[in-house]
Structures are given as structure tokens and as C-alpha cells.
Amino acid sequence: MRPDGSLPGWNVFVGGNASGKSTILKAIALVLAGPTAARQLISSTTGWITAGEKLGRAKLEIQWDHGCDRFRPGGAPPVSGFEAGLRWQRENSDEQAVLKEWEFRNLQRTRIQSASRGPWNPNAGAWFVCGYGPLRRLTGSSNEATRHALAGGKEASLVTLFYEDAALSESRPLIPTAYSCSRFPARSAKLGNSTPASAKESASARRKKFCWEKRSVFNPPAVSGICSRSSTGRR
């Protein structure tokens, strides 16, 4: 977040091979996806904790869009931003780490559930996020990558960031459609028979515009990336 409270349009990581760029993107993606989807996206937790350490953590401060993002019923939504995080923990250095939610508590020691009621909940609505890896394969996904791509939700929109043998062909139709549906649910519901035809056409044009803009996610320079409307990472 900028000092004036606005969010930058792009955050760029520059570095040599094996310097950790993709690791940062994957950590951001896993926190936005939540522990359930994260366990599906990474088949093994090996390498996610520094050698000799027993604990690794990743945390984001998420600024949510009050006009689009929704929370599951069960409490008041956060006034502004909220924290979400994951932790990888093992008892011994030679064991596989266990991936769990990093819990946060307020001053009254009550567990904060904004992430599990919002971006981590598949029924909450909106919370658009997608990612892609450095190898933009167009055809020929492996069976495992195809399974993730067809799973839907954040697991599908992030699969090419985690699997080099995943083709964009399965995810490309999904992401613009998912973004359009999540971006305009309330507006679409308000467009009834009493709405002038010009307003309906305008809403339709806006949906097409956003779909077209999000398709361009798959045509940038050959670098890894992640796209989210409502997150800033503390890195």
C-alpha cells in the first residue's frame, strides 16, 4: 500500500535464476487460496522451511473491495484490511512439515476469522485471484495438472503457477468468466425488467471489457506473475 492509502497497479520482483522470485509469488498465492486449496496445490512441503529450522510462516495484509468481496455470514466484516497467513511446522528436521492456518487473535484473545469467512471460503463470493508460471504451455497438460485445473476455484486459477506441466488451455476460459461473475453479481441482480435497455447494454459491455482485460493476463512478457484485486503482501 502506498503512503496515501492507494494500491499500486503492479509489483515487480527482479532477480536472477533461483533467487526466490517464484517462491514469493507462490507464498502469496497459497495465503490467498487458504490452507485447504494450498494443500492441494503443493504435493509436498519439502523445501518450504529453511534448512535446520522447524517453522516457516507467510503472512499477507489483505485490503478487501467493499463493493465486490463478500464474507460468509457469522459476524461483522472487518472495517478495513485484515491479516491472513499460513505456517509450515515440523517437530524434527528430518520430518515433513505440516501446513496449517496461522491464527491471529484480537485484544480480547478471540480468534480472528476474516480470512476463513472471506477469501478462503468457496461460498463467500468474489475474491478474484489468479497466477501463472514461467512456462506458458498451451497444450499437453499432465493428468495431475488437468485434475487441478478442472477442480474449480482458486486451485484451478493458480495451477500453472505450481505445475510446469499445466497448460493454460484449461484455465484460460475459466478465469475471465470467474472474474466477470464475481465482479458484477450485485449489479447483475439489480438489472430487472424495469431497467432501460441502454443500462443493460452498458452492464453487458462492462462485463465484456473486464473479461477482455483479464484475458490479457496470459499475454505478458515471459515472467511469472500473480493477479489479485485486493491484496498487499508484507514482504
Order of alpha helices (4+ residues) and beta strands (2+ residues): alpha-alpha-beta-beta-beta-alpha-beta-alpha-alpha-alpha-alpha-alpha-alpha-alpha-beta-beta
